[in-house]
Amino acid sequence: MTVFQRAQRHAWFMAGALVLAILFVVVVERFFGHTSIAFGIAIIGLVAANARMLSFNCTACGKNLFFRGIFVVPWPNRVCGKCGTDLDTND
């Protein structure tokens, strides 16, 4: 499995985690009415789940696949923006 495929799998995992976090906050609000506590728990969970994002780096130069300059985006680069390496091939 290439680094791009692993990063792509992580992006889909995070999309699912986001949906679950939103559902968690909605359910807690509906039954208990304390969304600020539930929101804090959901944010901490999302940050912890997204910690592996920092391990998806270009195999040639080490640039992170999710960074576009100073911005972090939810989908990884297929081609490294720094050195031009195709990250979707097994070398």
TORLUMZA-999972 format. One record per atom (N, C-alpha, C): x, y, z; residue in three letters. Coordinates in steps of 0.001 Angstrom, whole numbers, plus 500000, padded with zeros to 6 digits. Layout:
! TORLUMZA-999972
XYZALA/...
END
This chain:
! TORLUMZA-999972
500841498825500000MET/500000500000500000MET/500888501241500000MET/500601502160499100THR/501421503366498980THR/501093504352500105THR/501975505328500265VAL/501763506346501294VAL/500507507158500970VAL/500248507393499681PHE/499036508121499299PHE/497793507325499665PHE/497799506027499417GLN/496641505187499743GLN/496399505143501247GLN/497473505085502035ARG/497313505112503493ARG/496768506457503959ARG/497259507542503353ALA/496762508873503700ALA/495308509047503271ALA/494964508494502127GLN/493584508549501647GLN/492661507775502593GLN/493110506638503059ARG/492333505852504024ARG/492140506634505325ARG/493182507347505738HIS/493077508174506944HIS/492063509304506738HIS/492037509899505551ALA/491081510971505263ALA/489644510458505370ALA/489379509265504837TRP/488038508682504955TRP/487721508336506405TRP/488712507850507143PHE/488521507565508565PHE/488130508830509315PHE/488805509937509004MET/488501511200509677MET/487123511729509286MET/486699511494508058ALA/485347511896507660ALA/484308511133508485ALA/484539509838508681GLY/483646509034509524GLY/483691509474510977GLY/484884509796511470ALA/485016510259512851ALA/484296511585513053ALA/484336512456512041LEU/483631513734512127LEU/482119513523512200LEU/481614512614511377VAL/480174512313511412VAL/479789511768512783VAL/480584510856513329LEU/480292510306514657LEU/480365511376515739LEU/481311512292515640ALA/481421513367516628ALA/480196514284516576ALA/479738514594515374ILE/478544515434515232ILE/477328514717515801ILE/477180513439515488LEU/476058512667516032LEU/476119512597517554LEU/477314512445518103PHE/477485512408519552PHE/476995513705520189PHE/477387514840519625VAL/476974516136520174VAL/475459516309520051VAL/474889515907518931VAL/473443516033518728VAL/472675515164519717VAL/473124513934519913VAL/472439513027520848VAL/472540513539522285VAL/473699514003522681VAL/473857514535524041VAL/472980515766524230VAL/472923516627523232GLU/472056517811523318GLU/470594517403523443GLU/470203516433522671ARG/468800515990522681ARG/468391515410524018ARG/469248514595524625PHE/468864513897525847PHE/469297514592527131PHE/470390515355527094PHE/470905515954528329PHE/470979517477528290PHE/471065518080527128GLY/471085519523527006GLY/472397520192527358GLY/473491519456527417HIS/474801520014527763HIS/475751519879526571HIS/475576520686525555THR/476400520515524359THR/477827521011524531THR/478077521928525441SER/479443522441525562SER/480391521349526055SER/479954520537526979ILE/480783519425527467ILE/480950518377526369ILE/479859518028525710ALA/479919517041524627ALA/480779517554523474ALA/480667518848523173PHE/481472519430522109PHE/482957519350522447PHE/483307519631523686GLY/484701519521524122GLY/485221518097524002GLY/484403517140524404ILE/484788515726524288ILE/484974515349522816ILE/484063515803521965ALA/484156515495520534ALA/485417516100519919ALA/485747517329520285ILE/486947517981519743ILE/488207517240520181ILE/488283516877521445ILE/489449516132521940ILE/489572514798521207ILE/488444514134520987GLY/488460512868520246GLY/488931513042518814GLY/488481514114518155LEU/488898514354516768LEU/490377514700516676LEU/490873515494517614VAL/492304515829517617VAL/493145514570517837VAL/492711513726518777ALA/493446512478519035ALA/493408511547517825ALA/492251511448517167ALA/492128510580515993ALA/492963511096514818ALA/493142512410514737ASN/493864513003513618ASN/495369513109513863ASN/495845512675514998ALA/497276512779515307ALA/498137512003514302ALA/497613510900513741ARG/498417510146512779ARG/498620510879511471ARG/497885511956511237MET/498051512728510008MET/499501513170509821MET/500187513430510904LEU/501562513917510825LEU/502554512852510358LEU/502113511599510261SER/503025510527509836SER/502980510261508326SER/502106510941507599PHE/501998510728506153PHE/502835511771505424PHE/504081511410505135ASN/505045512333504531ASN/505563511782503213ASN/506052512687502361CYS/506663512297501099CYS/507854511387501386CYS/507986510343500586THR/509083509389500790THR/510424509968500366THR/510422510992499505ALA/511680511567499025ALA/512147512751499869ALA/511233513695500154CYS/511672514926500821CYS/511089515122502218CYS/510073514358502592GLY/509519514449503936GLY/508388515442504115GLY/507923516099503035LYS/506813517055503145LYS/505521516296503438LYS/504710516844504340ASN/503447516201504717ASN/502453516278503568ASN/501716515192503344LEU/500777515102502237LEU/499534515962502426LEU/499215516336503654PHE/497995517089503928PHE/498223518599503984PHE/499453519048503908PHE/499746520482503984PHE/499878521073502587PHE/499235522226502386ARG/499391523015501164ARG/499904524373501621ARG/501197524527501654GLY/501803525739502201GLY/501587525769503707GLY/500933526808504201ILE/500662526888505638ILE/499296526310506003ILE/498527525899504993PHE/497177525399505229PHE/497150523875505284PHE/496281523347506140VAL/496039521907506217VAL/494709521642505536VAL/494699520694504624VAL/493481520359503889VAL/493077518919504208VAL/491801518583503989PRO/491338517247504379PRO/491702516119503419PRO/492312516425502260TRP/492631515373501302TRP/494115515429500952TRP/494805514276500900PRO/496261514271500658PRO/496634514546499200PRO/497855515030499006ASN/498428515218497672ASN/498792513867497073ASN/498486513662495804ARG/498930512457495107ARG/500373512641494619ARG/500721513886494301VAL/502068514239493861VAL/502605515262494846VAL/503822515052495323CYS/504421515964496298CYS/504517517368495717CYS/504078518356496491GLY/504123519734496050GLY/505509520347496118GLY/506428519674496804LYS/507776520218496959LYS/508752519637495936LYS/508767518303495821CYS/509754517676494931CYS/509156516998493703CYS/507833516899493628GLY/507173516331492460GLY/507113514809492408GLY/507440514131493492THR/507395512674493535THR/505957512181493476THR/505694511162492630ASP/504371510544492577ASP/504242509629493791ASP/503323509959494685LEU/503182509227495938LEU/502204508065495857LEU/501660507825494665ASP/500699506733494479ASP/501315505557493726ASP/502643505477493720THR/503326504341493100THR/504220503667494129THR/504327502365494000ASN/505237501599494870ASN/506611501572494237ASN/507570502165494904ASP/508958502149494403ASP/509847501394495336ASP/
END
